[in-house]
């Protein structure tokens, strides 16, 4: 790998680990690297350049707390530092390697057996997360409004998708605000189950070993929010169909099975959230996903291109405004 000598020196200096081999593992925003040594294997993660310190501290707090509480299906930090480590102005973490493979790509569907394991496992993860105290004002009992990005940067002009976003920006913002007003009105947020949530459960963020769920990965989006929202959004991530541009598509039957697998564990959630999947949760989920793409595109971490899953979400939000 291109920065192998720098990685090696960094790992020796801060962790006392002497790599025998470094192999890139990919990643859309982060740079993940398999670190092989004579005594074991690790995964190093170099963060995207727009990762904020507060987000890093929250992730470290939650992961360490999960480990201290005996939860075994989350990444384990090799070492936690008082000040998060940075390598070239990007945060670097080293994790113990977890056995297993991702079951499929984010736009594909896993078996129903694995689907059930993911969502019964998510219920188990939520129970473990519920025992972790907040480290800030939790904001319980209220709808948490999304922060809309500023006006699109000129860098978006480089692609047709970016130019489309610029042309539709005012329309998108009006529609997103309408969606948020509806969300705040339609659901009993004051009765939701608030705690730490994962925030990005999808099929490239889970590991299976011999058909058994071994871990949930990538806790970068962990935050304090309603479990009900995390379950439903996770179901849409896992049940959406295809990366192609066009209408947003998902398998409604699988979505129902995913949510049922979670709720069959006996975990208490408020029934008032579990309806309007197609009429409201679909465009609301699409707004959430579109904003993830937009924040990263505005920070020039991602490029808005064809067939990356962005356009179906963006257009779903635009169409909501027309209702």
Secondary structure, 3 states (H helix, E strand, C coil): CCCHHHHHHHHHHHHCCCCCEEEEEECCCCEEEEEECCCCEEEEEECCCCCCHHHHHHHHHHHHHHHHCCCCCECCECCCCCCCCEECCEEEEEEECCCCECCCCCCCCCCHHHHHHHHHHHHHHHHHHCCCCCCCCCCCCCCCCCCCCCCCCHHHHHCHHHHHHHHHHHHHHHHHHHHHHHHHHHCCHHHCCEEEECCCCCCCCEEEECCEEEEECCCCCCEEEEHHHHHHHHHHHHHECCCCCCCCCECHHHHHHHHHHHHCCCCCCCHHHCCCHHHHHHHHHHHHHHHHHHHHHHCCCCCCCCCCCHHHHHHHHHHHCCC
